[in-house]
Amino acid sequence: MKTLKSLKDQYGTCNAAGQALGVHAHQLARLISKGALYNEKGEIYIPSKTKLILRG
């Protein structure tokens, strides 16, 4: 998975990336600030601040 920030860096600005990807620039900036990741299918994952303690 790659970060949305790396995708934005390819286009230079959130506005240019948003237009190319069909996403509003503010939405894209919000996702980037949260450290969102995307996969090759275009699915976005936002890391959670909540940590689980898994007990087996």
TISE-136852 format. One record per residue: residue in three letters; residue number from 1; x, y, z of N, C-alpha, C in turn. Coordinates in steps of 0.001 Angstrom, whole numbers, plus 500000, padded with zeros to 6 digits. Layout:
N
<rec><aa>ala</aa><i>NUM</i><n_u>X</n_u><n_v>Y</n_v><n_w>Z</n_w><ca_u>X</ca_u><ca_v>Y</ca_v><ca_w>Z</ca_w><c_u>X</c_u><c_v>Y</c_v><c_w>Z</c_w></rec>
...
END
This chain:
56
<rec><aa>met</aa><i>1</i><n_u>500843</n_u><n_v>498824</n_v><n_w>500000</n_w><ca_u>500000</ca_u><ca_v>500000</ca_v><ca_w>500000</ca_w><c_u>500891</c_u><c_v>501243</c_v><c_w>500000</c_w></rec>
<rec><aa>lys</aa><i>2</i><n_u>500355</n_u><n_v>502284</n_v><n_w>499431</n_w><ca_u>501081</ca_u><ca_v>503545</ca_v><ca_w>499330</ca_w><c_u>500278</c_u><c_v>504635</c_v><c_w>500024</c_w></rec>
<rec><aa>thr</aa><i>3</i><n_u>500973</n_u><n_v>505716</n_v><n_w>500389</n_w><ca_u>500282</ca_u><ca_v>506828</ca_v><ca_w>501033</ca_w><c_u>499635</c_u><c_v>507737</c_v><c_w>499997</c_w></rec>
<rec><aa>leu</aa><i>4</i><n_u>498543</n_u><n_v>508372</n_v><n_w>500390</n_w><ca_u>497909</ca_u><ca_v>509350</ca_v><ca_w>499505</ca_w><c_u>498820</c_u><c_v>510549</c_v><c_w>499298</c_w></rec>
<rec><aa>lys</aa><i>5</i><n_u>499671</n_u><n_v>510842</n_v><n_w>500279</n_w><ca_u>500603</ca_u><ca_v>511956</ca_v><ca_w>500130</ca_w><c_u>501536</c_u><c_v>511718</c_v><c_w>498950</c_w></rec>
<rec><aa>ser</aa><i>6</i><n_u>501984</n_u><n_v>510489</n_v><n_w>498766</n_w><ca_u>502867</ca_u><ca_v>510197</ca_v><ca_w>497631</ca_w><c_u>502121</c_u><c_v>510381</c_v><c_w>496311</c_w></rec>
<rec><aa>leu</aa><i>7</i><n_u>500832</n_u><n_v>510076</n_v><n_w>496303</n_w><ca_u>500026</ca_u><ca_v>510284</ca_v><ca_w>495105</ca_w><c_u>499849</c_u><c_v>511772</c_v><c_w>494829</c_w></rec>
<rec><aa>lys</aa><i>8</i><n_u>499599</n_u><n_v>512551</n_v><n_w>495885</n_w><ca_u>499462</ca_u><ca_v>514004</ca_v><ca_w>495735</ca_w><c_u>500767</c_u><c_v>514611</c_v><c_w>495228</c_w></rec>
<rec><aa>asp</aa><i>9</i><n_u>501896</n_u><n_v>514104</n_v><n_w>495711</n_w><ca_u>503201</ca_u><ca_v>514621</ca_v><ca_w>495292</ca_w><c_u>503428</c_u><c_v>514432</c_v><c_w>493790</c_w></rec>
<rec><aa>gln</aa><i>10</i><n_u>502837</n_u><n_v>513408</n_v><n_w>493204</n_w><ca_u>502969</ca_u><ca_v>513188</ca_v><ca_w>491763</ca_w><c_u>502292</c_u><c_v>514308</c_v><c_w>490974</c_w></rec>
<rec><aa>tyr</aa><i>11</i><n_u>501198</n_u><n_v>514844</n_v><n_w>491518</n_w><ca_u>500443</ca_u><ca_v>515891</ca_v><ca_w>490830</ca_w><c_u>500848</c_u><c_v>517291</c_v><c_w>491268</c_w></rec>
<rec><aa>gly</aa><i>12</i><n_u>501529</n_u><n_v>517409</n_v><n_w>492401</n_w><ca_u>502015</ca_u><ca_v>518710</ca_v><ca_w>492863</ca_w><c_u>501130</c_u><c_v>519361</c_v><c_w>493909</c_w></rec>
<rec><aa>thr</aa><i>13</i><n_u>499826</n_u><n_v>519433</n_v><n_w>493673</n_w><ca_u>498928</ca_u><ca_v>520072</ca_v><ca_w>494633</ca_w><c_u>497698</c_u><c_v>519195</c_v><c_w>494844</c_w></rec>
<rec><aa>cys</aa><i>14</i><n_u>496992</n_u><n_v>519471</n_v><n_w>495942</n_w><ca_u>495745</ca_u><ca_v>518752</ca_v><ca_w>496213</ca_w><c_u>494699</c_u><c_v>519078</c_v><c_w>495151</c_w></rec>
<rec><aa>asn</aa><i>15</i><n_u>494697</n_u><n_v>520312</n_v><n_w>494673</n_w><ca_u>493727</ca_u><ca_v>520691</ca_v><ca_w>493641</ca_w><c_u>493946</c_u><c_v>519891</c_v><c_w>492359</c_w></rec>
<rec><aa>ala</aa><i>16</i><n_u>495187</n_u><n_v>519800</n_v><n_w>491904</n_w><ca_u>495489</ca_u><ca_v>519063</ca_v><ca_w>490681</ca_w><c_u>495216</c_u><c_v>517573</c_v><c_w>490858</c_w></rec>
<rec><aa>ala</aa><i>17</i><n_u>495598</n_u><n_v>517021</n_v><n_w>492003</n_w><ca_u>495361</ca_u><ca_v>515602</ca_v><ca_w>492267</ca_w><c_u>493868</c_u><c_v>515318</c_v><c_w>492363</c_w></rec>
<rec><aa>gly</aa><i>18</i><n_u>493139</n_u><n_v>516198</n_v><n_w>493030</n_w><ca_u>491696</ca_u><ca_v>516022</ca_v><ca_w>493167</ca_w><c_u>490983</c_u><c_v>516026</c_v><c_w>491833</c_w></rec>
<rec><aa>gln</aa><i>19</i><n_u>491364</n_u><n_v>516931</n_v><n_w>490950</n_w><ca_u>490750</ca_u><ca_v>516981</ca_v><ca_w>489617</ca_w><c_u>491051</c_u><c_v>515716</c_v><c_w>488823</c_w></rec>
<rec><aa>ala</aa><i>20</i><n_u>492282</n_u><n_v>515248</n_v><n_w>488892</n_w><ca_u>492678</ca_u><ca_v>514058</ca_v><ca_w>488142</ca_w><c_u>491999</c_u><c_v>512799</c_v><c_w>488680</c_w></rec>
<rec><aa>leu</aa><i>21</i><n_u>491762</n_u><n_v>512764</n_v><n_w>489990</n_w><ca_u>491212</ca_u><ca_v>511559</ca_v><ca_w>490621</ca_w><c_u>489706</c_u><c_v>511614</c_v><c_w>490823</c_w></rec>
<rec><aa>gly</aa><i>22</i><n_u>489114</n_u><n_v>512776</n_v><n_w>490601</n_w><ca_u>487682</ca_u><ca_v>512921</ca_v><ca_w>490787</ca_w><c_u>487267</c_u><c_v>513019</c_v><c_w>492237</c_w></rec>
<rec><aa>val</aa><i>23</i><n_u>488142</n_u><n_v>513580</n_v><n_w>493073</n_w><ca_u>487886</ca_u><ca_v>513744</ca_v><ca_w>494503</ca_w><c_u>488023</c_u><c_v>515225</c_v><c_w>494829</c_w></rec>
<rec><aa>his</aa><i>24</i><n_u>487165</n_u><n_v>515734</n_v><n_w>495717</n_w><ca_u>487266</ca_u><ca_v>517141</ca_v><ca_w>496110</ca_w><c_u>488602</c_u><c_v>517366</c_v><c_w>496816</c_w></rec>
<rec><aa>ala</aa><i>25</i><n_u>489244</n_u><n_v>518478</n_v><n_w>496549</n_w><ca_u>490573</ca_u><ca_v>518774</ca_v><ca_w>497096</ca_w><c_u>490578</c_u><c_v>518795</c_v><c_w>498618</c_w></rec>
<rec><aa>his</aa><i>26</i><n_u>489518</n_u><n_v>519310</n_v><n_w>499241</n_w><ca_u>489465</ca_u><ca_v>519347</ca_v><ca_w>500711</ca_w><c_u>489365</c_u><c_v>517942</c_v><c_w>501296</c_w></rec>
<rec><aa>gln</aa><i>27</i><n_u>488610</n_u><n_v>517076</n_v><n_w>500645</n_w><ca_u>488502</ca_u><ca_v>515689</ca_v><ca_w>501098</ca_w><c_u>489854</c_u><c_v>515001</c_v><c_w>500987</c_w></rec>
<rec><aa>leu</aa><i>28</i><n_u>490542</n_u><n_v>515223</n_v><n_w>499900</n_w><ca_u>491861</ca_u><ca_v>514635</ca_v><ca_w>499698</ca_w><c_u>492841</c_u><c_v>515132</c_v><c_w>500754</c_w></rec>
<rec><aa>ala</aa><i>29</i><n_u>492829</n_u><n_v>516419</n_v><n_w>501040</n_w><ca_u>493717</ca_u><ca_v>516995</ca_v><ca_w>502057</ca_w><c_u>493412</c_u><c_v>516418</c_v><c_w>503439</c_w></rec>
<rec><aa>arg</aa><i>30</i><n_u>492122</n_u><n_v>516219</n_v><n_w>503751</n_w><ca_u>491737</ca_u><ca_v>515650</ca_v><ca_w>505048</ca_w><c_u>492249</c_u><c_v>514220</c_v><c_w>505171</c_w></rec>
<rec><aa>leu</aa><i>31</i><n_u>492116</n_u><n_v>513445</n_v><n_w>504117</n_w><ca_u>492602</ca_u><ca_v>512064</ca_v><ca_w>504142</ca_w><c_u>494122</c_u><c_v>512011</c_v><c_w>504287</c_w></rec>
<rec><aa>ile</aa><i>32</i><n_u>494820</n_u><n_v>512903</n_v><n_w>503600</n_w><ca_u>496283</ca_u><ca_v>512956</ca_v><ca_w>503692</ca_w><c_u>496709</c_u><c_v>513298</c_v><c_w>505106</c_w></rec>
<rec><aa>ser</aa><i>33</i><n_u>496016</n_u><n_v>514255</n_v><n_w>505743</n_w><ca_u>496379</ca_u><ca_v>514655</ca_v><ca_w>507105</ca_w><c_u>496170</c_u><c_v>513525</c_v><c_w>508106</c_w></rec>
<rec><aa>lys</aa><i>34</i><n_u>495280</n_u><n_v>512590</n_v><n_w>507790</n_w><ca_u>495037</ca_u><ca_v>511443</ca_v><ca_w>508661</ca_w><c_u>495956</c_u><c_v>510267</c_v><c_w>508345</c_w></rec>
<rec><aa>gly</aa><i>35</i><n_u>496840</n_u><n_v>510428</n_v><n_w>507352</n_w><ca_u>497802</ca_u><ca_v>509381</ca_v><ca_w>507012</ca_w><c_u>497191</c_u><c_v>508238</c_v><c_w>506218</c_w></rec>
<rec><aa>ala</aa><i>36</i><n_u>496187</n_u><n_v>508542</n_v><n_w>505404</n_w><ca_u>495482</ca_u><ca_v>507503</ca_v><ca_w>504645</ca_w><c_u>496391</c_u><c_v>506805</c_v><c_w>503650</c_w></rec>
<rec><aa>leu</aa><i>37</i><n_u>496094</n_u><n_v>505534</n_v><n_w>503442</n_w><ca_u>496809</ca_u><ca_v>504692</ca_v><ca_w>502492</ca_w><c_u>495841</c_u><c_v>504239</c_v><c_w>501417</c_w></rec>
<rec><aa>tyr</aa><i>38</i><n_u>496356</n_u><n_v>503845</n_v><n_w>500260</n_w><ca_u>495501</ca_u><ca_v>503286</ca_v><ca_w>499215</ca_w><c_u>496187</c_u><c_v>502076</c_v><c_w>498599</c_w></rec>
<rec><aa>asn</aa><i>39</i><n_u>495379</n_u><n_v>501177</n_v><n_w>498036</n_w><ca_u>495937</ca_u><ca_v>499998</ca_v><ca_w>497378</ca_w><c_u>495772</c_u><c_v>500122</c_v><c_w>495870</c_w></rec>
<rec><aa>glu</aa><i>40</i><n_u>496165</n_u><n_v>499074</n_v><n_w>495151</n_w><ca_u>496132</ca_u><ca_v>499122</ca_v><ca_w>493689</ca_w><c_u>494714</c_u><c_v>499153</c_v><c_w>493134</c_w></rec>
<rec><aa>lys</aa><i>41</i><n_u>493715</n_u><n_v>498783</n_v><n_w>493947</n_w><ca_u>492313</ca_u><ca_v>498840</ca_v><ca_w>493525</ca_w><c_u>491715</c_u><c_v>500228</c_v><c_w>493738</c_w></rec>
<rec><aa>gly</aa><i>42</i><n_u>492442</n_u><n_v>501120</n_v><n_w>494420</n_w><ca_u>491930</ca_u><ca_v>502452</ca_v><ca_w>494705</ca_w><c_u>491182</c_u><c_v>502538</c_v><c_w>496015</c_w></rec>
<rec><aa>glu</aa><i>43</i><n_u>491203</n_u><n_v>501478</n_v><n_w>496816</n_w><ca_u>490542</ca_u><ca_v>501478</ca_v><ca_w>498115</ca_w><c_u>491397</c_u><c_v>502240</c_v><c_w>499118</c_w></rec>
<rec><aa>ile</aa><i>44</i><n_u>490740</n_u><n_v>503059</n_v><n_w>499931</n_w><ca_u>491443</ca_u><ca_v>503908</ca_v><ca_w>500888</ca_w><c_u>491302</c_u><c_v>503342</c_v><c_w>502289</c_w></rec>
<rec><aa>tyr</aa><i>45</i><n_u>492396</n_u><n_v>503340</n_v><n_w>503020</n_w><ca_u>492432</ca_u><ca_v>502873</ca_v><ca_w>504398</ca_w><c_u>492951</c_u><c_v>504005</c_v><c_w>505286</c_w></rec>
<rec><aa>ile</aa><i>46</i><n_u>492230</n_u><n_v>504273</n_v><n_w>506361</n_w><ca_u>492634</ca_u><ca_v>505312</ca_v><ca_w>507297</ca_w><c_u>493072</c_u><c_v>504630</c_v><c_w>508589</c_w></rec>
<rec><aa>pro</aa><i>47</i><n_u>494326</n_u><n_v>504796</n_v><n_w>508991</n_w><ca_u>494793</ca_u><ca_v>504179</ca_v><ca_w>510233</ca_w><c_u>494008</c_u><c_v>504711</c_v><c_w>511437</c_w></rec>
<rec><aa>ser</aa><i>48</i><n_u>493693</n_u><n_v>503826</n_v><n_w>512339</n_w><ca_u>492942</ca_u><ca_v>504202</ca_v><ca_w>513534</ca_w><c_u>493892</c_u><c_v>504602</c_v><c_w>514652</c_w></rec>
<rec><aa>lys</aa><i>49</i><n_u>493451</n_u><n_v>505541</n_v><n_w>515484</n_w><ca_u>494242</ca_u><ca_v>505903</ca_v><ca_w>516648</ca_w><c_u>494014</c_u><c_v>504924</c_v><c_w>517785</c_w></rec>
<rec><aa>thr</aa><i>50</i><n_u>492944</n_u><n_v>504142</n_v><n_w>517696</n_w><ca_u>492627</ca_u><ca_v>503146</ca_v><ca_w>518711</ca_w><c_u>493477</c_u><c_v>501916</c_v><c_w>518481</c_w></rec>
<rec><aa>lys</aa><i>51</i><n_u>494131</n_u><n_v>501479</n_v><n_w>519529</n_w><ca_u>494963</ca_u><ca_v>500276</ca_v><ca_w>519450</ca_w><c_u>494282</c_u><c_v>499157</c_v><c_w>520218</c_w></rec>
<rec><aa>leu</aa><i>52</i><n_u>494214</n_u><n_v>497989</n_v><n_w>519621</n_w><ca_u>493620</ca_u><ca_v>496826</ca_v><ca_w>520266</ca_w><c_u>494676</c_u><c_v>495961</c_v><c_w>520887</c_w></rec>
<rec><aa>ile</aa><i>53</i><n_u>494346</n_u><n_v>495395</n_v><n_w>522017</n_w><ca_u>495233</ca_u><ca_v>494431</ca_v><ca_w>522652</ca_w><c_u>494597</c_u><c_v>493060</c_v><c_w>522388</c_w></rec>
<rec><aa>leu</aa><i>54</i><n_u>495200</n_u><n_v>492306</n_v><n_w>521503</n_w><ca_u>494656</ca_u><ca_v>491009</ca_v><ca_w>521136</ca_w><c_u>495233</c_u><c_v>489951</c_v><c_w>522052</c_w></rec>
<rec><aa>arg</aa><i>55</i><n_u>494347</n_u><n_v>489201</n_v><n_w>522653</n_w><ca_u>494781</ca_u><ca_v>488139</ca_v><ca_w>523571</ca_w><c_u>494344</c_u><c_v>486818</c_v><c_w>522991</c_w></rec>
<rec><aa>gly</aa><i>56</i><n_u>495258</n_u><n_v>485911</n_v><n_w>522921</n_w><ca_u>494945</ca_u><ca_v>484648</ca_v><ca_w>522277</ca_w><c_u>494762</c_u><c_v>483497</c_v><c_w>523162</c_w></rec>
END
